[in-house]
């Protein structure tokens, strides 16, 4: 995709308001154009493999694990887990997960009972 930008040959020659507005509109159209496979909201990317398909909050359950159902149908996804709150500092331990086609089980080596935000995103 090409972007048309109005410029001045000589330094110190400012753009007029119409030219400036046209540049802003052209840039905005290019940024929001999804025809080249780029999207900013993450909900409907045209590049297969680059979008979040599930966000949720869970309560970590230690070595018993917590199961998250997503019905994705494959294991080509990335799991991000971010504990929330300061009460979990130093008490969660390591976090790992076991992926399946329609679920993921998130384990932590420390104590359970702590809240965490999760995000599952597709990977190519």
TIVEX-333841 format. One record per residue (C-alpha): y, x negated, z negated. Coordinates in pm, 1 decimal. Example, Ala and Ser with C-alpha at 12.3 -4.5 7.8 and 13.67 -1.06 7.14 Angstrom:
2
<rec Y="-450.0" X="-1230.0" Z="-780.0"/>
<rec Y="-106.0" X="-1367.0" Z="-714.0"/>
END
This chain:
124
<rec Y="0.0" X="0.0" Z="0.0"/>
<rec Y="343.8" X="-131.2" Z="79.9"/>
<rec Y="653.0" X="-69.1" Z="-128.6"/>
<rec Y="992.8" X="-44.0" Z="38.1"/>
<rec Y="1267.2" X="-205.8" Z="-169.5"/>
<rec Y="1631.6" X="-232.1" Z="-63.9"/>
<rec Y="1781.6" X="-575.6" Z="-129.8"/>
<rec Y="2110.9" X="-748.3" Z="-55.5"/>
<rec Y="2123.7" X="-1076.6" Z="132.2"/>
<rec Y="2415.1" X="-1216.9" Z="-62.7"/>
<rec Y="2417.5" X="-1275.7" Z="-435.8"/>
<rec Y="2662.6" X="-1060.6" Z="-622.9"/>
<rec Y="2635.6" X="-770.6" Z="-378.8"/>
<rec Y="2518.1" X="-483.9" Z="-597.1"/>
<rec Y="2313.0" X="-195.2" Z="-467.8"/>
<rec Y="2488.4" X="136.3" Z="-452.0"/>
<rec Y="2357.4" X="424.7" Z="-661.2"/>
<rec Y="2166.9" X="582.2" Z="-370.7"/>
<rec Y="1988.3" X="255.5" Z="-289.3"/>
<rec Y="1909.4" X="196.3" Z="-655.2"/>
<rec Y="1763.8" X="546.8" Z="-696.0"/>
<rec Y="1559.2" X="505.3" Z="-377.7"/>
<rec Y="1410.7" X="180.9" Z="-515.3"/>
<rec Y="1316.9" X="348.9" Z="-842.9"/>
<rec Y="1154.3" X="640.2" Z="-659.2"/>
<rec Y="957.5" X="403.8" Z="-433.4"/>
<rec Y="833.0" X="203.1" Z="-729.9"/>
<rec Y="736.5" X="515.7" Z="-923.9"/>
<rec Y="546.7" X="653.1" Z="-624.1"/>
<rec Y="357.7" X="323.9" Z="-585.9"/>
<rec Y="267.1" X="305.8" Z="-954.7"/>
<rec Y="133.0" X="661.2" Z="-962.8"/>
<rec Y="-40.1" X="648.6" Z="-623.7"/>
<rec Y="-416.4" X="674.2" Z="-676.6"/>
<rec Y="-516.6" X="634.3" Z="-311.6"/>
<rec Y="-581.0" X="263.8" Z="-362.3"/>
<rec Y="-809.6" X="329.9" Z="-658.2"/>
<rec Y="-567.4" X="263.1" Z="-942.7"/>
<rec Y="-492.6" X="521.0" Z="-1207.3"/>
<rec Y="-303.0" X="501.3" Z="-1535.0"/>
<rec Y="-433.4" X="792.5" Z="-1737.3"/>
<rec Y="-799.6" X="683.4" Z="-1741.4"/>
<rec Y="-926.5" X="1035.6" Z="-1688.8"/>
<rec Y="-1003.9" X="1031.5" Z="-1318.2"/>
<rec Y="-991.6" X="677.7" Z="-1184.9"/>
<rec Y="-1084.5" X="632.8" Z="-821.7"/>
<rec Y="-1245.4" X="298.6" Z="-898.9"/>
<rec Y="-1597.1" X="380.3" Z="-1009.9"/>
<rec Y="-1659.9" X="208.3" Z="-1336.0"/>
<rec Y="-1313.8" X="181.1" Z="-1486.0"/>
<rec Y="-1247.8" X="475.6" Z="-1710.6"/>
<rec Y="-1304.7" X="606.3" Z="-2060.9"/>
<rec Y="-1547.1" X="894.7" Z="-2070.1"/>
<rec Y="-1566.3" X="958.6" Z="-2445.5"/>
<rec Y="-1348.4" X="900.0" Z="-2749.5"/>
<rec Y="-1445.8" X="1017.3" Z="-3092.6"/>
<rec Y="-1440.5" X="946.2" Z="-3464.0"/>
<rec Y="-1759.1" X="869.4" Z="-3653.7"/>
<rec Y="-1866.5" X="778.0" Z="-4004.5"/>
<rec Y="-2051.7" X="449.3" Z="-4003.7"/>
<rec Y="-2391.4" X="472.9" Z="-4172.4"/>
<rec Y="-2480.9" X="110.0" Z="-4236.2"/>
<rec Y="-2824.8" X="1.0" Z="-4121.2"/>
<rec Y="-2934.5" X="364.2" Z="-4075.4"/>
<rec Y="-2692.3" X="388.8" Z="-3783.5"/>
<rec Y="-2492.9" X="680.1" Z="-3651.9"/>
<rec Y="-2597.2" X="847.2" Z="-3326.2"/>
<rec Y="-2335.6" X="948.2" Z="-3071.3"/>
<rec Y="-2447.9" X="1179.9" Z="-2789.9"/>
<rec Y="-2262.3" X="1140.5" Z="-2460.9"/>
<rec Y="-2504.7" X="1266.4" Z="-2189.8"/>
<rec Y="-2391.0" X="992.5" Z="-1950.0"/>
<rec Y="-2733.0" X="957.2" Z="-1792.8"/>
<rec Y="-2734.0" X="574.9" Z="-1779.0"/>
<rec Y="-2664.9" X="266.1" Z="-1989.5"/>
<rec Y="-2383.8" X="124.4" Z="-1775.4"/>
<rec Y="-2114.1" X="170.5" Z="-2037.6"/>
<rec Y="-1918.3" X="-27.0" Z="-2292.5"/>
<rec Y="-1899.2" X="72.3" Z="-2658.9"/>
<rec Y="-1586.4" X="-5.9" Z="-2857.9"/>
<rec Y="-1589.2" X="55.4" Z="-3233.1"/>
<rec Y="-1280.7" X="19.2" Z="-3450.2"/>
<rec Y="-1309.5" X="87.7" Z="-3823.8"/>
<rec Y="-1009.8" X="276.4" Z="-3960.5"/>
<rec Y="-843.5" X="252.4" Z="-4299.7"/>
<rec Y="-807.0" X="-41.6" Z="-4534.5"/>
<rec Y="-1089.3" X="59.8" Z="-4767.6"/>
<rec Y="-1343.4" X="-85.3" Z="-4525.7"/>
<rec Y="-1196.9" X="-436.4" Z="-4522.5"/>
<rec Y="-1472.2" X="-689.4" Z="-4585.7"/>
<rec Y="-1733.7" X="-419.3" Z="-4646.1"/>
<rec Y="-1848.7" X="-314.2" Z="-4298.9"/>
<rec Y="-2019.3" X="-635.5" Z="-4189.8"/>
<rec Y="-2127.4" X="-687.6" Z="-3830.6"/>
<rec Y="-2129.4" X="-397.4" Z="-3586.0"/>
<rec Y="-2390.9" X="-361.1" Z="-3315.3"/>
<rec Y="-2531.9" X="-77.6" Z="-3110.2"/>
<rec Y="-2839.9" X="35.3" Z="-2919.0"/>
<rec Y="-2761.7" X="212.2" Z="-2592.4"/>
<rec Y="-2973.8" X="479.6" Z="-2428.4"/>
<rec Y="-2908.4" X="695.1" Z="-2123.7"/>
<rec Y="-2759.1" X="985.0" Z="-2321.5"/>
<rec Y="-2692.8" X="843.7" Z="-2668.6"/>
<rec Y="-2579.0" X="530.9" Z="-2844.9"/>
<rec Y="-2665.2" X="437.5" Z="-3202.8"/>
<rec Y="-2398.4" X="232.1" Z="-3380.2"/>
<rec Y="-2512.1" X="13.9" Z="-3669.6"/>
<rec Y="-2319.6" X="-194.9" Z="-3919.3"/>
<rec Y="-2470.9" X="-453.1" Z="-4149.5"/>
<rec Y="-2256.4" X="-363.4" Z="-4449.7"/>
<rec Y="-2188.6" X="-44.1" Z="-4637.4"/>
<rec Y="-2188.0" X="300.2" Z="-4477.4"/>
<rec Y="-1946.2" X="585.5" Z="-4529.4"/>
<rec Y="-1647.2" X="433.9" Z="-4350.6"/>
<rec Y="-1458.4" X="606.2" Z="-4070.3"/>
<rec Y="-1434.4" X="445.0" Z="-3727.1"/>
<rec Y="-1288.4" X="537.4" Z="-3391.4"/>
<rec Y="-1512.1" X="484.6" Z="-3089.8"/>
<rec Y="-1451.1" X="467.0" Z="-2719.2"/>
<rec Y="-1714.1" X="466.8" Z="-2444.6"/>
<rec Y="-1610.0" X="348.8" Z="-2101.8"/>
<rec Y="-1794.8" X="305.9" Z="-1777.2"/>
<rec Y="-1865.5" X="-45.5" Z="-1647.7"/>
<rec Y="-1958.0" X="-130.0" Z="-1291.6"/>
END
